[in-house]
Amino acid sequence: MTKTEFVEKLAKENGLTKTMAKEVVETFLALTTKILKKDGRIALAGLGVFEVVKRAKRTARNPRTGEPVVIKAHKAVKFKPSKALKDAIA
């Protein structure tokens, strides 16, 4: 499902205009990003936990040439689904 399809479904199921639904989605994404930058973690009951993790520097291989490539240390976002979400899709 794309973001546009999600916005349309959100609007339809909640009696919102597409503009209002898009604002809700954009606000959710912006707020989630802001909280992750500040606190590094956000837990949403029934959905799961988004958490910023540090990835160490490592050496990988370019699949096309086989040459070693250094991937520098960086931060990434990890998502761990809640038990309720896991059970719902199982």
C-alpha positions in Angstrom: 0.0 0.0 0.0 1.3 3.4 -0.9 1.1 6.6 1.2 -1.6 7.9 -1.2 -3.7 4.7 -0.9 -3.3 4.9 2.9 -4.5 8.5 3.0 -7.5 7.6 0.8 -8.4 4.7 3.1 -7.9 6.7 6.2 -10.2 9.4 4.8 -12.9 7.0 3.7 -13.0 5.0 7.0 -13.1 8.1 9.2 -15.3 10.4 7.2 -12.4 12.9 6.6 -11.5 14.7 3.4 -8.4 13.5 1.7 -6.7 16.8 2.6 -7.5 16.3 6.3 -6.3 12.7 6.2 -3.1 13.7 4.4 -2.5 16.4 7.2 -2.9 13.7 9.9 -0.5 11.3 8.2 2.1 14.1 7.5 1.8 15.3 11.2 2.2 11.7 12.4 5.4 11.3 10.3 6.8 14.6 11.3 6.1 14.1 15.0 7.6 10.6 14.9 10.7 11.9 13.2 11.0 14.7 15.8 10.6 12.4 18.7 13.1 9.9 17.3 15.7 12.6 16.8 15.2 13.9 20.4 14.5 10.8 22.5 15.6 8.0 20.2 12.6 5.9 21.0 8.8 5.9 20.6 6.5 3.1 21.8 3.0 3.0 20.3 0.7 0.5 22.1 -0.8 -2.0 19.8 1.7 -1.1 17.0 5.2 -1.5 18.3 8.4 0.4 19.1 10.5 2.5 16.8 14.0 3.0 18.1 17.2 4.6 16.8 20.1 2.2 16.8 23.8 2.8 16.1 25.3 0.7 13.3 29.0 0.1 13.5 31.4 0.6 10.6 31.8 -2.5 8.5 33.2 -3.9 5.3 30.8 -5.2 2.7 31.2 -6.4 -0.9 29.9 -4.7 -4.0 27.7 -7.4 -5.5 28.5 -6.3 -9.1 32.3 -6.2 -8.9 33.1 -8.1 -5.7 35.3 -5.3 -4.4 35.2 -4.5 -0.7 33.3 -1.4 0.2 33.5 0.3 3.6 30.2 1.3 5.1 30.7 4.0 7.7 29.1 4.0 11.2 25.6 5.5 11.1 22.3 5.6 12.9 19.3 3.6 11.7 15.7 3.2 12.8 14.6 -0.3 14.0 11.0 -1.3 14.4 9.8 -4.1 16.8 6.1 -5.0 16.3 3.9 -5.4 19.4 2.5 -8.8 20.3 -0.9 -7.6 19.4 0.3 -6.7 15.9 2.1 -10.0 15.5 -1.0 -11.9 16.6 -3.3 -9.9 14.3 -1.3 -10.8 11.2 -0.4 -14.4 12.1 
